[in-house]
């Protein structure tokens, strides 16, 4: 059997061991050719969450197009203004994302889809913020190398 085939078999074995567990249960030690493993099964919402974002860029931000001329301070102030608007009772996150966000998902109301733990395509800090929020909660404004973000999470 090839190394890849053996790896796939052991990976399947580990997944089967994991799915035999109840949520929150911890396995006994499981040995594989790769070492010893202790597994725990987490509730799905601890592993994935649906999220939307509003991104406000500034001229110094990574990936900012030349058309973005605002300073970091101006971008921060604009993001805070949008957050204040989001905190109004009739606010619509998707509508504000379509109007203000400078992320490629703006046309879809900022919808990032399902965010999974370990997603390396997200800017540093976004994944951590997604999983720090409760479903239905809107984040404070936070900064990444791209600019200033506001997140909304749901299950």
C-alpha positions as CSV (number, residue, x, y, z in Angstrom):
1,X,0.0,0.0,0.0
2,X,1.2,3.5,-0.8
3,X,2.1,6.0,1.9
4,X,-0.8,8.2,0.8
5,X,-3.2,5.2,1.1
6,X,-2.0,4.3,4.5
7,X,-2.3,8.0,5.6
8,X,-5.9,8.1,4.3
9,X,-6.8,4.9,6.2
10,X,-5.4,6.3,9.5
11,X,-7.1,9.6,8.9
12,X,-10.4,7.8,8.4
13,X,-9.8,5.8,11.6
14,X,-9.2,9.0,13.6
15,X,-12.4,10.6,12.2
16,X,-14.4,7.5,13.1
17,X,-12.9,7.5,16.6
18,X,-13.9,11.2,16.9
19,X,-17.5,10.7,15.7
20,X,-18.1,7.9,18.2
21,X,-17.7,10.5,20.9
22,X,-20.5,12.5,22.4
23,X,-20.1,16.3,22.2
24,X,-17.7,17.4,24.9
25,X,-16.4,13.8,25.5
26,X,-12.7,13.2,25.5
27,X,-11.3,10.0,24.0
28,X,-8.8,7.6,25.5
29,X,-5.4,7.7,23.9
30,X,-5.4,6.7,20.3
31,X,-2.2,5.5,18.7
32,X,-1.4,5.9,15.0
33,X,1.8,5.8,13.0
34,X,2.0,9.5,13.5
35,X,2.0,9.4,17.3
36,X,-0.5,9.4,20.1
37,X,-3.7,11.4,20.0
38,X,-6.3,12.5,22.5
39,X,-9.5,13.6,20.7
40,X,-12.5,15.6,21.8
41,X,-15.6,16.4,19.9
42,X,-16.7,20.0,19.9
43,X,-20.1,21.4,19.1
44,X,-20.3,22.6,15.5
45,X,-20.6,26.2,16.4
46,X,-17.2,26.0,18.1
47,X,-15.8,24.9,14.8
48,X,-17.7,27.0,12.2
49,X,-19.9,30.1,12.2
50,X,-21.6,32.1,9.4
51,X,-20.4,35.7,9.2
52,X,-20.6,38.9,7.3
53,X,-18.3,41.9,7.4
54,X,-17.9,45.5,6.5
55,X,-14.4,46.4,5.6
56,X,-13.2,50.1,5.5
57,X,-9.8,50.4,3.9
58,X,-7.2,53.2,4.2
59,X,-4.4,54.1,1.9
60,X,-1.7,52.3,4.0
61,X,-3.7,49.1,4.2
62,X,-2.6,45.9,2.5
63,X,-4.4,45.4,-0.8
64,X,-5.9,48.9,-0.8
65,X,-6.4,50.0,-4.4
66,X,-4.9,53.4,-5.5
67,X,-8.5,54.9,-5.4
68,X,-8.5,54.6,-1.6
69,X,-7.0,57.8,-0.4
70,X,-8.3,58.1,3.2
71,X,-5.9,58.1,6.1
72,X,-6.0,55.4,8.8
73,X,-7.7,57.9,11.2
74,X,-10.4,58.7,8.6
75,X,-11.0,55.0,8.0
76,X,-11.3,54.4,11.7
77,X,-13.7,57.3,12.1
78,X,-15.9,56.1,9.2
79,X,-16.0,52.5,10.6
80,X,-17.1,53.9,14.0
81,X,-19.8,56.0,12.3
82,X,-21.1,52.8,10.5
83,X,-21.0,50.9,13.8
84,X,-23.1,53.6,15.5
85,X,-25.6,53.3,12.6
86,X,-25.6,49.5,13.0
87,X,-26.5,49.9,16.7
88,X,-29.8,51.6,15.7
89,X,-32.9,49.4,16.1
90,X,-33.9,49.4,12.4
91,X,-30.3,48.9,11.1
92,X,-29.8,46.4,8.3
93,X,-26.2,45.0,8.3
94,X,-26.4,43.7,4.7
95,X,-27.6,47.1,3.4
96,X,-24.9,49.0,5.2
97,X,-22.3,46.5,3.9
98,X,-23.5,47.0,0.3
99,X,-23.3,50.8,0.8
100,X,-20.0,51.1,2.7
101,X,-17.9,47.9,2.6
102,X,-14.8,47.8,0.4
103,X,-14.5,44.1,0.5
104,X,-15.3,41.9,-2.5
105,X,-18.3,40.5,-0.6
106,X,-20.0,44.0,-0.4
107,X,-22.5,43.2,-3.2
108,X,-23.6,40.1,-1.2
109,X,-24.2,42.2,1.9
110,X,-20.7,41.4,3.2
111,X,-21.6,37.7,3.5
112,X,-18.4,35.7,4.1
113,X,-20.4,32.4,4.2
114,X,-19.3,29.8,6.7
115,X,-16.1,30.6,8.5
116,X,-14.2,27.5,9.8
117,X,-11.5,27.5,12.4
118,X,-8.0,27.3,10.8
119,X,-9.1,29.2,7.7
120,X,-5.8,30.7,6.5
121,X,-7.4,32.8,3.8
122,X,-8.7,35.3,6.4
123,X,-6.7,38.3,7.5
124,X,-5.1,37.9,11.0
125,X,-7.6,38.6,13.7
126,X,-10.8,38.0,11.7
127,X,-11.2,34.3,12.6
128,X,-10.5,35.1,16.3
129,X,-13.1,37.8,16.3
130,X,-15.7,35.6,14.5
131,X,-15.4,32.9,17.3
132,X,-15.3,35.5,20.1
133,X,-18.9,36.6,19.1
134,X,-22.1,35.0,19.9
135,X,-24.6,34.3,17.1
136,X,-26.4,37.5,16.3
137,X,-23.8,39.7,17.8
138,X,-22.0,42.6,16.0
139,X,-18.4,43.2,16.8
140,X,-16.7,46.4,17.7
141,X,-14.6,48.0,15.1
142,X,-11.2,46.2,14.9
143,X,-8.2,46.7,12.7
144,X,-6.2,44.2,10.6
145,X,-3.5,45.0,8.0
146,X,-6.3,45.4,5.4
147,X,-8.2,48.1,7.3
148,X,-11.0,48.4,9.8
149,X,-13.7,45.6,10.1
150,X,-17.1,45.2,11.6
151,X,-18.4,41.6,11.8
152,X,-21.9,40.1,12.2
153,X,-22.1,36.4,13.1
154,X,-24.9,33.9,13.1
155,X,-25.1,30.1,13.4
